[in-house]
């Protein structure tokens, strides 16, 4: 079967720029693709790349879509190369929605979300304004270590009772800094309740062996994020015996079918993560 293809770019500024170790992110840009079948039924998919995180760039995604004919087949979709993982997700999700439509459902009531806090001391006010969340996420590796540890103590003091904190370094720590953070986290308990859920991507992606060592050396769990941005990276880290958490961003991971098979066939401990996609990709995920 042939499908008519059209696509449009979008640009959505953040209300407040997102600050990470990689720098400031001001605007979320991507593409919405539309597939229409011979009966006139259509569906949408989203291509939401993050080049600095490991996917193709927006320019590469646009160039790929421009090279495609206005009429494509499923073979076209499933032959998209793995170096275009956001395109794989966007086209496969549109195709699945069109060929295997699912009823619109609300997320289950027990589905939990982690609230992303602003960096620095602004995180304290954000926590005080939202005492209902059970999990918070705070970016580290942005300011000098001593400054962040001072703010960290204040954050811990104002966490709602029973809540937990995730720390995300975005690969921005060195070995010494990672050890300092993990030593502090290992000692944070309230009546045997672990306040720190995990430390996410403490070291750069080329230091997988050292993260393995950290994982065995400290009690605080470590999660891989940048190291498993794409399916190829995810499968390699799993095959190399990673026993910690995998943070998966499905919108840039690659083929939906392969990702689904990995999750069904492996024993991986998975946290699903957003890339600040629109409701189109978010609903499909």
N, C-alpha and C positions, 0 to 999 in steps of 0.2 A: 504494500500500500504506500502511496505517496502522500506527503504532507506539505502543505504550503507553509513556508517559513517567513516570518517577519520578526524584527527585533528593534528595540529602542534603548538608548542609554538613559540612565537616571543619575541624579546628583542630589544627595540629601545631607545638608550640613548638620553636624552634631549640635545640640543645644549648648554643650560645653565640650571643647576639644578633649579628646582622650589622650592622656599622657602615659607613656610606657617607657621602658628602657630604650626602645627604638626611636623615641621622639614624640612629637605632637601629631595627632591625627585630627584634621579639621572637618573633612567631608567624606561621606561614604558614597562611592561611585560604583556603578555596575551596569548590567544589561538585563532587560526583560525580553525573553524570547517567546514567541507565540507560534504554536503549531495548529494547523486546521486540517481536518480530514475531508474526504470526498463528500461526506454528508453535511459538512458545514459546522460540525462540532469542533471546538477549539479548547486549548489549554495553555497555561503559562508556565514558564520555568524561569529561574533566576540564575544569572552568572554574576557572582560576587567575589571577584579575585582579591587577594592580598599579596602582592608581589614580594613585599619584604618579609612575609611569613612563609613563603615557599611555593606559592601558586604562580601561575602565569600572571603577567601584568594586564591591566585593563586594555592597553593598546594592543597587546597580542590577542586578547579575546575579541576585540572589535575587528581586527584584521582577519581573524579566522572566520567570523560570521560573514564578513563582507565577501570572502572567497567562495562561500557556499552558494549553490543555485537557489532559486526561489522555491523549487520543489525538491524535497529530500525524502529518503526512506529510512527505515529502522537501521539498515546496514550503514548508512551514513553516520547515524548517531552512535552506533556501537563500534565504529572505527575511529572515533576521535582519539588522538594519541594521549598517552598518560602525562605528557608534559603540558597538557591543558586540563588540569583536574577540575577547575571551576566550570569550564565549558562542559566537561563530561557530566557533572552534577546537573547543570542547568538544562541540558538537552534531555538527559535520561529522565529527570523528574517531570518535565513537560510531557514526554512520551508515555511514561507510566500513568500519569494523571489522565491522559487522553484515552489510552487503550485499556487501562484497568482502573476505572474511576472508583473512588472510595467515598462512602458517605461522609458528610461533614460532621465531625465529632468534636466535643470539647475535651481538653486535656483531662486526665483523671485527677480526682480531687487530691490524691496523695503525691502528685508530681511537684517536686520542690525545685526552687530556683535559688541561685546564689546572687545576692545583690552586689554589684560592682561598686566599690567605694571610690571616691576621688583620691588622688595621691596626697601625701603629706597630712598635715593636721586637719585639713578640711574633712577628712574621713570621720573625725570624732563627731562633728555636727550632723553628718549624714546618718550615723548610727543612732544618735540621740533622737533624730527625727523619724526613725523607723525602728521601733522596738518590737515589731511583729515578725521580722525575718528570722529564720533559723540558721541561715548561713550567709556570711559576708565574704567578699573577696577584695584583697588590698594589694595593689601593685607596689613592689619594692625594687631596689636597685636603681631608683630614680635620683635619690639624694644621698649624701654621705652616710655611711653605715651608722655612725653614732647618732646622727640626727634622726634617722629612721627608727632606731631602737628606742629612743626617747618617746617618739610619737606612738610607737608600738605598745609601750607600757600603758599609755593613756587609753589607747584603743581597747586593750584587754580589760581595763578597769570599767569601761562603759558598755561592754557587750551585754545584751540581754541574757538573762539567766537561761541556760540550756542551749544557747546558740554556739556556733563554731565559726572559725575564721580560716580562710584559704589565703595563702601568701603566694603571689605570682611574681617571679623575678624576670620572666621573659628572657632567660639565658644571660642575665646581666651581672651575675656574681662571679667572683673568682673562688678558688678552693678555700682560702682562708675565710672569706665572708660567708660562704655557704656553711662551713662548719660552725661559725659563730651563731648564725641563725638557727641551725638545727640543734645546737646545744641549748639555746634559749627555749626553743619550742619543746624539746624533750622534757623540760622541767615544769612546763605549764600544765598543771592538772588541778581540777577542783573536785574533790571526793572521787578521785580516779577517773573523772570525766576529762577526756582529752580536748582541750580548747582549740588546738590547731588541727584541722582536718588533714591538710597536706601542704607541702611546699612544692610549688609548680615550677618546673624547668629552672632549677638553680644555676646550671652551667650551660655554656653554648653547646650546640648540637654536635660539634666535633669532639666532645668529651663524654661520650656515652659510657665508657669504661669507668671513668671517675664518678659518674652518677650512680653506676652500679655499686661502686664501693661505698658511696655515701648512704645508699639505700640499706646496705648490710651493716653499716657502722652506727646508725642512729635509729631510734624508735619511731620518730616522726615519718609518716609516709611521704614519698616523693612521687610526683606525677610528671610524666613527659607530655610536652605540648608542642613546641617548635620542632622537637625531634621526631614527631609523628604527624606532621602537617599533612602529608599525602599518604595514600595507601601503600605505596612502595616503602616509605620510611616506617610506617606502622608495622608492616609485615616483617621487615628486617629486624626491628627492635624486639618484636615478639619471638621471632626465631632465635634471637640471641639470648633469650631467657629473661627478659624484663619481667619482674614479679610485682612491680608497683602499679600505679594507676596510669591509664591512657586517656588523655584529654583529646577527644576527637571533634574536629570541626567539619561536619559532613559536607558543608557547602563548598569546601576547597579540598576535600579528601580525594575526590575522584569518582570512579564508577560506583553508582549506587548498588548495583547488583553484587559487585565484589565486596563492597563494604558490608552489605547485609550478610553475605556468606561468612565473612571473617567473624562478625559478631556472633553469628549462630554456631559456628564451628569451634571457636576458641573459648578459653576460659578467662578472657581478658576482663579486668575491672575497668569499666568505661565511665567517663564523665562526658556528657554531650555539651558542646560549647558553641556559642554563637559567634558569627563573624559580623554581627550587626547587619544582617540581611533584612529584607523587607518581609512582610507577612506572607508573600508568595512562597519563598523558600522555607520560612519558619513553619508554616502550616504543613508543608510536605515532610519536613524533618520530624 
